[in-house]
Amino acid sequence: MADNPAEAPRKRADARRNQQALLDAAAAAFIASGVDIPVREIAARAGVGVGTIYRHFPTRADLIVAVYRHQVEACAEAGPALLSTHSSPHTALGEWITLFTDFLTTKHGLAEALQSDATTFETLHTYFLDRLVPTCAALLTAATTAGEIHPGTNPYELLRAVGNLCIGGSTPRYNPRRMVALLIAGLSAK
């Protein structure tokens, strides 16, 4: 496969749909049952055969990495979309941070599985930062420019703070979404 995505051969529309369905089904399965869920169950959820999974993702690790990247991309793409559909950049920031919070609180099993391969984990962590810090920065800049939040919030620090608030998110008496909402409300200049 080519290093440059522009040089990569284009997949047929049905192959792209199958891969999308696989990634969505695998993500839902990983959240519900953990990353060790049988591949046949993921295939059934996606409405494809087991062979289709192995054709796209030869190993479980390949599938886990693809799901993680797919969800990082969805989170990164949501930022500009939210900015374009909301009149308030602070509201768009809040909604994006909620999506980011949900992403973090449902990825615990993925993170554990990926940490077993330090090189893969490090590469994905860099990818995560490279895609999501700029998205957060754009949302912060828009909200600052609109006078809705105080200037000077560092996007990396904000994402780290949100990440720290998400630790323990599966504890019944703790709601990370509520704590993160308080953090975002605290940025308000009004």
Secondary structure as UniProt FT lines:
FT   HELIX           5..7
FT   HELIX           13..33
FT   TURN            35..36
FT   HELIX           39..46
FT   HELIX           50..56
FT   HELIX           60..85
FT   HELIX           89..105
FT   HELIX           108..115
FT   HELIX           118..145
FT   TURN            146..147
FT   TURN            151..152
FT   HELIX           155..166
FT   TURN            167..170
FT   TURN            172..173
FT   HELIX           176..186
//
